[in-house]
Amino acid sequence: MKRDPEIIHKTMSHIRGKDTGIELRVRKELSSRGVKYRLYSSKVFGHPDLVVEKYKIAIFCDSEFWHGYKFEENKEKIHSNLEYWIPKIERNIERDKEVNAKLKEQGYLVLRFWGFEIMKDLDRVIDDIMSAIEKQKMIVGLTEAGKKNKTTLAYIEKDDSYLMLHRTKKKNDPNEGKWVGVGGHVEKGESIHAAMKREIREETGLNVIKFKYMGYVDFLNTQCPSERMYLYKVPQWDGEMIECNEGDLEFVKKEKIASLNLWEGDKTFMPLLDAEGKKPFALTLIYDGDELKEVVGPFYKQEKKAKPKKRRRKKNGRNSA
């Protein structure tokens, strides 16, 4: 039997979307531990139930029914008004996936907890949130330190190839034996673009005519200084290539680069250089010494909404003679 739409509307209007019991339990525990958070932030996509803004953590407290816990199994238990409830919950599930993907793309760590987890195992839920905060705190600290140590890395293009530098000549080179792009440290008072052009000229003898900024990578390492590396592609250049005192320069077909002796992190960001339609990215690579432990991102900068233009009021009055 199909239910009256007015009855459905009245029922739905009495269901809380905010300040639910499971949310209140989480909020109370986090407040007792001194965690500062914002509720249902309109500035964050999907309006998470709680947002720890300082560390970009979005927390959702999901009821099993509305968000479709094990829905393929549990939808068999819905016996009335199937044509309404099943599509609605399926839309909620898809919406949650969309929100997760968008937030991750914007650099948020997304945490979702089911109502039964919060009710039956609150200590574990809070421990998971606190562990996430500590991890994000560590990442933020290392990232801030890395911002002071800036480097550039450029990939010069020619006939579907990149100019690669096989690091074989420099003494005590941390990149010894690896294949990398061309780049180096940004000097004091030097712009990022200027540093990229200078490093290319010094290492290859080539002059940059046209370049494209691709984004940056934060290399975080607890055993050595962190750094922020700015990535470029150089499709147009001129000049004669010189011998590099740090290694051997060679144009390598793009499809063969993955087979070279690369850093694991380079294998992560290099495919992003040729991603179509993407804006500059931000990527975080967490190392323990020479071992890549975790990849965070890529993230893409959130576009600011354009402010609506104010309409000018037309002046009422007669034209002057």
Sine and cosine of phi, psi and omega as CSV:
sin_phi,cos_phi,sin_psi,cos_psi,sin_omega,cos_omega
0.00,0.00,0.74,-0.67,-0.03,-1.00
-0.99,0.15,0.76,-0.65,-0.04,-1.00
-0.98,0.17,0.49,-0.87,0.03,-1.00
-0.91,0.42,0.80,-0.60,0.01,-1.00
-0.82,0.58,-0.55,0.84,0.01,-1.00
-0.92,0.40,-0.61,0.79,0.03,-1.00
-0.92,0.40,-0.67,0.75,0.03,-1.00
-0.87,0.48,-0.72,0.70,-0.02,-1.00
-0.88,0.48,-0.67,0.75,-0.01,-1.00
-0.91,0.40,-0.64,0.77,0.02,-1.00
-0.91,0.42,-0.72,0.70,-0.03,-1.00
-0.90,0.43,-0.55,0.84,-0.04,-1.00
-0.92,0.38,-0.34,0.94,-0.01,-1.00
-1.00,-0.07,-0.03,1.00,0.01,-1.00
-1.00,-0.01,0.78,-0.62,-0.04,-1.00
-0.96,0.27,0.74,-0.67,0.12,-0.99
-0.98,-0.19,-0.30,0.95,0.01,-1.00
-0.75,-0.66,0.33,-0.94,0.05,-1.00
0.81,0.58,0.65,0.76,0.04,-1.00
-0.96,0.28,0.23,-0.97,-0.02,-1.00
-0.87,0.50,-0.65,0.76,-0.03,-1.00
-0.94,0.34,-0.58,0.82,0.06,-1.00
-0.90,0.43,-0.70,0.72,-0.04,-1.00
-0.88,0.48,-0.59,0.81,0.01,-1.00
-0.91,0.42,-0.70,0.72,0.00,-1.00
-0.91,0.41,-0.70,0.71,-0.02,-1.00
-0.88,0.48,-0.66,0.75,-0.01,-1.00
-0.88,0.47,-0.69,0.72,-0.03,-1.00
-0.93,0.36,-0.67,0.74,0.00,-1.00
-0.92,0.40,-0.63,0.77,0.03,-1.00
-0.89,0.46,-0.62,0.79,0.00,-1.00
-0.91,0.41,-0.36,0.93,0.01,-1.00
-0.99,-0.17,0.13,0.99,0.08,-1.00
0.98,0.18,0.30,0.96,0.01,-1.00
-0.99,0.16,0.79,-0.61,0.03,-1.00
-1.00,-0.08,0.74,-0.67,-0.04,-1.00
-0.56,-0.83,0.30,-0.95,0.05,-1.00
-0.89,-0.45,0.60,-0.80,-0.04,-1.00
-0.99,-0.13,0.74,-0.67,0.16,-0.99
0.75,0.67,0.71,0.70,-0.10,-1.00
-0.84,0.54,0.82,-0.58,0.04,-1.00
-0.96,0.28,-0.24,0.97,-0.01,-1.00
-1.00,0.07,-0.18,0.98,-0.06,-1.00
-0.93,-0.37,0.75,-0.66,-0.05,-1.00
-0.84,0.54,0.72,-0.70,0.03,-1.00
1.00,0.08,-0.10,0.99,0.03,-1.00
0.74,0.68,0.91,0.41,-0.01,-1.00
-0.82,0.57,0.44,-0.90,0.02,-1.00
-0.88,0.48,-0.64,0.77,0.08,-1.00
-0.65,-0.76,0.60,-0.80,0.09,-1.00
-0.76,-0.65,0.85,-0.53,0.15,-0.99
-1.00,-0.02,1.00,-0.04,-0.20,-0.98
-0.89,0.45,-0.63,0.78,-0.08,-1.00
-0.86,0.52,-0.56,0.83,-0.05,-1.00
-0.91,-0.42,0.22,0.98,0.06,-1.00
0.78,0.62,0.85,0.53,0.07,-1.00
-0.90,-0.45,0.82,-0.58,0.03,-1.00
-0.95,-0.33,0.81,-0.59,-0.08,-1.00
-0.88,-0.47,0.75,-0.66,0.05,-1.00
-0.86,-0.52,0.70,-0.72,0.08,-1.00
-0.93,-0.35,0.97,-0.23,-0.19,-0.98
-0.97,-0.23,0.78,-0.63,0.13,-0.99
-0.97,0.25,0.56,-0.83,-0.09,-1.00
-0.90,0.44,-0.66,0.76,-0.08,-1.00
-0.94,0.35,-0.80,0.60,-0.12,-0.99
-0.93,0.37,-0.49,0.87,-0.07,-1.00
-0.96,-0.27,0.13,0.99,0.20,-0.98
0.95,0.31,0.79,0.61,0.06,-1.00
-0.90,0.43,0.84,-0.55,-0.03,-1.00
0.70,0.71,0.82,0.58,-0.21,-0.98
-0.92,0.40,-0.59,0.81,0.01,-1.00
-0.85,0.52,-0.55,0.84,0.02,-1.00
-1.00,0.10,-0.68,0.73,-0.15,-0.99
-0.99,0.10,-0.30,0.96,0.00,-1.00
-0.92,0.38,-0.30,0.96,0.06,-1.00
-0.92,0.38,-0.30,0.95,-0.03,-1.00
-1.00,0.05,-0.12,0.99,0.05,-1.00
-1.00,0.10,0.87,-0.49,-0.13,-0.99
-0.92,-0.39,-0.16,0.99,-0.03,-1.00
-0.76,-0.64,0.54,-0.84,0.06,-1.00
0.78,0.62,0.73,0.69,-0.07,-1.00
-0.86,0.51,-0.59,0.81,-0.07,-1.00
-0.92,0.38,-0.24,0.97,0.04,-1.00
-0.99,-0.17,-0.80,0.59,-0.14,-0.99
-0.93,0.37,-0.70,0.72,-0.09,-1.00
-0.90,0.44,-0.77,0.64,0.04,-1.00
-0.88,0.48,-0.58,0.81,-0.03,-1.00
-0.90,0.43,-0.73,0.68,-0.03,-1.00
-0.93,0.37,-0.61,0.80,0.06,-1.00
-0.88,0.47,-0.61,0.79,0.07,-1.00
-0.91,0.42,-0.63,0.78,0.04,-1.00
-0.88,0.47,-0.66,0.75,0.00,-1.00
-0.89,0.45,-0.71,0.70,0.00,-1.00
-0.91,0.41,-0.61,0.79,0.03,-1.00
-0.90,0.45,-0.66,0.75,0.03,-1.00
-0.88,0.48,-0.65,0.76,0.03,-1.00
-0.90,0.44,-0.67,0.74,0.02,-1.00
-0.89,0.46,-0.70,0.71,0.00,-1.00
-0.89,0.46,-0.71,0.70,0.02,-1.00
-0.84,0.55,-0.75,0.67,-0.05,-1.00
-0.90,0.44,-0.68,0.73,-0.03,-1.00
-0.91,0.41,-0.70,0.72,-0.01,-1.00
-0.90,0.43,-0.67,0.75,0.02,-1.00
-0.89,0.45,-0.62,0.79,0.03,-1.00
-0.90,0.43,-0.49,0.87,0.00,-1.00
-1.00,0.00,0.06,1.00,0.09,-1.00
0.99,-0.10,0.21,0.98,0.02,-1.00
-1.00,0.00,0.58,-0.82,0.21,-0.98
-1.00,0.00,0.86,-0.51,-0.08,-1.00
-0.98,-0.20,0.81,-0.59,0.05,-1.00
-0.87,-0.50,0.83,-0.56,0.05,-1.00
-0.85,-0.53,0.71,-0.70,0.01,-1.00
-0.78,-0.62,0.69,-0.72,0.07,-1.00
-0.98,0.22,0.44,-0.90,-0.01,-1.00
-0.83,0.56,-0.66,0.75,-0.04,-1.00
-0.92,0.38,-0.49,0.87,0.07,-1.00
-0.91,0.41,-0.69,0.72,-0.03,-1.00
-0.92,0.39,-0.64,0.77,-0.04,-1.00
-0.96,0.26,-0.60,0.80,-0.12,-0.99
-0.98,-0.20,-0.39,0.92,-0.10,-1.00
-0.63,-0.77,0.79,0.62,-0.09,-1.00
-0.88,0.48,-0.63,0.78,-0.01,-1.00
-0.86,0.52,-0.67,0.74,0.00,-1.00
-0.92,0.38,-0.64,0.77,0.04,-1.00
-0.87,0.50,-0.74,0.67,-0.02,-1.00
-0.91,0.41,-0.62,0.78,0.04,-1.00
-0.88,0.47,-0.64,0.77,0.03,-1.00
-0.89,0.46,-0.66,0.75,0.00,-1.00
-0.92,0.39,-0.69,0.72,-0.01,-1.00
-0.91,0.41,-0.60,0.80,0.05,-1.00
-0.90,0.43,-0.65,0.76,0.03,-1.00
-0.90,0.44,-0.64,0.76,0.02,-1.00
-0.89,0.45,-0.69,0.73,0.00,-1.00
-0.90,0.44,-0.64,0.77,0.01,-1.00
-0.91,0.41,-0.71,0.70,0.01,-1.00
-0.90,0.43,-0.57,0.82,0.04,-1.00
-0.89,0.46,-0.67,0.74,0.03,-1.00
-0.90,0.44,-0.70,0.72,-0.01,-1.00
-0.89,0.45,-0.69,0.73,0.00,-1.00
-0.88,0.47,-0.68,0.74,0.00,-1.00
-0.88,0.47,-0.72,0.69,0.01,-1.00
-0.93,0.38,-0.58,0.82,0.01,-1.00
-0.91,0.42,-0.69,0.73,0.02,-1.00
-0.87,0.49,-0.63,0.78,0.03,-1.00
-0.92,0.38,-0.62,0.78,-0.03,-1.00
-0.92,0.38,-0.44,0.90,0.00,-1.00
-0.89,0.46,-0.41,0.91,-0.02,-1.00
-0.99,0.13,-0.30,0.96,-0.02,-1.00
-0.93,-0.37,1.00,0.04,-0.14,-0.99
-0.99,-0.15,0.67,-0.74,0.07,-1.00
-0.70,-0.72,0.21,-0.98,0.08,-1.00
-0.81,-0.59,0.41,-0.91,0.10,-1.00
-0.55,-0.84,0.80,-0.60,-0.07,-1.00
-0.83,-0.56,0.56,-0.83,0.06,-1.00
-0.88,-0.47,0.95,-0.32,-0.03,-1.00
-0.99,0.11,0.77,-0.64,-0.11,-0.99
-0.98,-0.20,0.56,-0.83,0.09,-1.00
-0.29,-0.96,0.87,-0.49,0.09,-1.00
0.77,0.64,0.80,0.60,0.03,-1.00
0.87,0.50,0.50,0.86,0.04,-1.00
-0.77,-0.64,0.34,-0.94,0.13,-0.99
-0.91,-0.42,0.58,-0.81,0.11,-0.99
-0.98,0.22,0.88,-0.47,-0.03,-1.00
-0.92,-0.40,0.55,-0.84,0.02,-1.00
-0.93,-0.36,0.90,-0.44,0.05,-1.00
-1.00,0.02,0.95,-0.30,-0.14,-0.99
-0.97,0.24,0.97,-0.22,-0.08,-1.00
-0.74,-0.68,-0.13,0.99,-0.20,-0.98
-0.92,-0.38,-0.43,0.90,-0.13,-0.99
-0.99,0.14,0.71,-0.71,0.02,-1.00
-0.96,0.28,0.58,-0.82,0.02,-1.00
0.79,0.62,0.64,0.77,-0.03,-1.00
-1.00,0.09,0.87,-0.49,0.04,-1.00
-0.90,0.43,-0.29,0.96,0.03,-1.00
-0.99,-0.16,0.24,0.97,-0.10,-0.99
-0.82,0.57,0.78,-0.63,0.03,-1.00
1.00,0.07,-0.20,0.98,-0.02,-1.00
-1.00,0.03,0.42,-0.91,0.15,-0.99
-0.98,-0.19,0.81,-0.59,-0.06,-1.00
-0.67,-0.74,0.13,-0.99,0.15,-0.99
-0.98,0.21,-0.22,-0.98,-0.03,-1.00
-0.97,-0.25,0.77,-0.64,0.01,-1.00
0.09,-1.00,-0.12,-0.99,-0.01,-1.00
0.05,-1.00,-0.25,-0.97,-0.09,-1.00
-0.97,0.25,0.52,-0.85,0.11,-0.99
-1.00,0.08,0.81,-0.59,-0.03,-1.00
-0.99,0.15,0.36,-0.93,-0.03,-1.00
-0.86,0.51,0.77,-0.64,0.01,-1.00
0.99,0.14,0.03,1.00,-0.04,-1.00
-0.99,-0.15,0.65,-0.76,0.07,-1.00
-0.97,0.25,0.33,-0.95,-0.01,-1.00
-0.89,0.46,-0.71,0.70,-0.01,-1.00
-0.88,0.48,-0.69,0.72,-0.02,-1.00
-0.90,0.44,-0.62,0.78,0.01,-1.00
-0.90,0.44,-0.67,0.74,0.01,-1.00
-0.86,0.51,-0.73,0.68,-0.02,-1.00
-0.90,0.43,-0.67,0.74,0.00,-1.00
-0.89,0.46,-0.72,0.69,-0.03,-1.00
-0.88,0.47,-0.64,0.77,0.03,-1.00
-0.90,0.44,-0.69,0.72,-0.02,-1.00
-0.90,0.43,-0.68,0.73,-0.04,-1.00
-0.94,0.35,-0.62,0.78,-0.11,-0.99
-1.00,0.01,-0.42,0.91,-0.09,-1.00
-0.83,-0.55,-0.35,0.94,-0.09,-1.00
0.99,0.11,-0.01,1.00,-0.06,-1.00
-1.00,-0.01,0.47,-0.88,0.03,-1.00
-0.94,-0.34,0.73,-0.69,-0.02,-1.00
-0.98,0.18,0.80,-0.61,0.09,-1.00
-0.98,-0.20,-0.73,0.68,-0.02,-1.00
-0.68,-0.73,0.69,-0.73,0.00,-1.00
-0.64,-0.77,0.28,-0.96,0.04,-1.00
-0.72,-0.70,0.83,-0.56,0.05,-1.00
-0.97,0.23,0.78,-0.62,-0.10,-0.99
-0.97,-0.25,-0.39,0.92,-0.03,-1.00
0.63,-0.77,-0.22,-0.98,0.02,-1.00
-0.69,-0.72,0.39,-0.92,0.03,-1.00
-0.83,-0.55,0.79,-0.61,0.13,-0.99
-1.00,-0.07,0.88,-0.47,0.08,-1.00
-0.99,-0.11,0.93,-0.37,-0.03,-1.00
-0.95,-0.31,0.76,-0.65,-0.07,-1.00
-0.54,-0.84,0.80,-0.60,-0.01,-1.00
-0.98,0.20,-0.20,0.98,-0.06,-1.00
-0.97,-0.23,-0.17,0.98,0.02,-1.00
-0.44,-0.90,0.21,-0.98,-0.07,-1.00
-0.85,0.52,0.64,-0.77,0.08,-1.00
-0.98,0.20,0.31,-0.95,0.04,-1.00
-0.50,-0.86,0.39,-0.92,0.14,-0.99
-0.92,-0.40,0.86,-0.52,-0.06,-1.00
-0.93,-0.36,0.81,-0.59,-0.02,-1.00
-0.99,-0.11,0.79,-0.61,-0.12,-0.99
-0.98,-0.22,0.61,-0.79,0.00,-1.00
-0.67,-0.74,0.43,-0.90,0.26,-0.97
-0.90,-0.44,0.62,-0.78,-0.02,-1.00
-0.84,-0.54,0.99,-0.12,-0.03,-1.00
-0.99,0.13,-0.36,0.93,-0.02,-1.00
-0.76,-0.65,0.73,-0.68,-0.04,-1.00
-0.35,-0.94,0.22,-0.98,0.10,-1.00
-0.56,-0.83,0.04,-1.00,-0.02,-1.00
0.96,-0.28,0.11,-0.99,0.02,-1.00
-0.96,-0.26,0.74,-0.68,-0.05,-1.00
-0.96,0.29,0.69,-0.72,0.00,-1.00
-0.97,-0.26,0.14,-0.99,0.07,-1.00
-0.98,0.18,0.74,-0.68,-0.02,-1.00
-1.00,-0.05,0.70,-0.72,-0.03,-1.00
-0.99,0.13,0.04,1.00,0.01,-1.00
-0.96,-0.27,-0.21,0.98,-0.01,-1.00
0.21,-0.98,-0.26,-0.97,-0.05,-1.00
-0.97,-0.24,0.77,-0.64,0.01,-1.00
-1.00,-0.05,0.69,-0.72,-0.01,-1.00
-0.43,-0.90,0.73,-0.69,0.14,-0.99
-0.98,0.22,0.82,-0.57,-0.05,-1.00
-0.86,-0.52,0.73,-0.68,0.06,-1.00
-0.83,0.55,0.66,-0.75,-0.09,-1.00
-0.85,0.53,-0.61,0.79,-0.05,-1.00
-0.95,0.31,-0.23,0.97,-0.01,-1.00
-0.99,-0.17,-0.16,0.99,-0.10,-0.99
-0.90,0.44,-0.60,0.80,-0.04,-1.00
-0.88,0.48,-0.38,0.93,-0.02,-1.00
-1.00,0.09,-0.10,0.99,0.02,-1.00
-0.98,0.20,0.18,-0.98,0.05,-1.00
-0.99,0.17,1.00,0.05,-0.04,-1.00
-0.97,-0.26,0.36,-0.93,0.23,-0.97
-0.91,0.41,0.56,-0.83,0.00,-1.00
-0.86,0.51,-0.60,0.80,0.01,-1.00
-0.90,0.43,-0.59,0.81,0.03,-1.00
-0.90,0.44,-0.58,0.82,0.04,-1.00
-0.90,0.43,-0.40,0.92,0.01,-1.00
-0.98,0.17,-0.71,0.71,-0.11,-0.99
-1.00,0.01,-0.37,0.93,-0.07,-1.00
-0.88,0.47,-0.62,0.78,0.07,-1.00
-0.88,0.47,-0.41,0.91,0.01,-1.00
-0.94,0.33,-0.35,0.94,-0.02,-1.00
-0.91,0.41,-0.47,0.89,-0.05,-1.00
-0.94,-0.35,0.25,0.97,0.04,-1.00
-0.94,0.34,0.78,-0.62,-0.04,-1.00
-0.98,0.19,0.65,-0.76,0.15,-0.99
0.95,0.31,0.18,0.98,-0.01,-1.00
-0.99,-0.16,0.57,-0.82,0.05,-1.00
-1.00,0.08,0.15,-0.99,0.02,-1.00
-0.78,0.62,0.67,-0.74,-0.10,-1.00
-0.95,-0.31,0.25,-0.97,0.16,-0.99
-0.80,-0.60,0.76,-0.65,-0.06,-1.00
-0.73,-0.69,0.62,-0.79,0.05,-1.00
-0.87,-0.49,0.81,-0.59,0.04,-1.00
-0.90,-0.43,0.85,-0.52,-0.06,-1.00
-0.97,-0.26,0.88,-0.47,-0.03,-1.00
-0.93,-0.36,0.45,-0.89,0.23,-0.97
-0.87,-0.50,0.99,-0.13,-0.16,-0.99
0.93,0.37,-0.84,-0.55,0.01,-1.00
-1.00,-0.07,-0.02,1.00,-0.09,-1.00
-0.99,-0.13,0.82,-0.57,0.05,-1.00
-0.97,0.26,0.86,-0.51,-0.06,-1.00
-0.99,-0.17,-0.60,0.80,-0.09,-1.00
-0.40,-0.92,0.57,-0.82,0.09,-1.00
-0.90,-0.43,0.82,-0.58,0.00,-1.00
-0.89,-0.47,0.90,-0.45,-0.04,-1.00
0.92,-0.40,-0.27,-0.96,0.16,0.99
-0.97,0.23,0.43,-0.90,0.08,-1.00
-0.92,-0.39,0.46,-0.89,0.05,-1.00
-0.80,-0.60,0.68,-0.73,-0.09,-1.00
-0.86,0.51,0.72,-0.69,0.01,-1.00
-0.96,0.29,0.76,-0.65,0.02,-1.00
-0.97,0.26,0.69,-0.73,0.04,-1.00
-0.99,0.16,0.67,-0.74,0.02,-1.00
-0.94,0.33,0.73,-0.68,0.01,-1.00
-0.93,0.36,0.72,-0.70,0.02,-1.00
-0.96,0.29,0.70,-0.71,0.00,-1.00
-0.89,0.45,0.65,-0.76,0.00,-1.00
-0.96,0.30,0.68,-0.74,0.03,-1.00
-0.97,0.24,0.73,-0.68,0.03,-1.00
-0.98,0.21,0.70,-0.71,0.04,-1.00
-0.99,0.17,0.72,-0.69,0.05,-1.00
-0.97,0.25,0.72,-0.69,0.05,-1.00
-0.97,0.24,0.74,-0.68,0.01,-1.00
-0.98,0.22,0.77,-0.64,0.07,-1.00
-1.00,0.05,0.74,-0.67,0.01,-1.00
0.33,-0.94,0.23,-0.97,-0.01,-1.00
-1.00,0.03,0.50,-0.87,0.09,-1.00
-0.90,0.43,0.67,-0.74,0.01,-1.00
-0.96,0.28,0.53,-0.85,-0.07,-1.00
-0.98,0.22,0.00,0.00,0.00,0.00
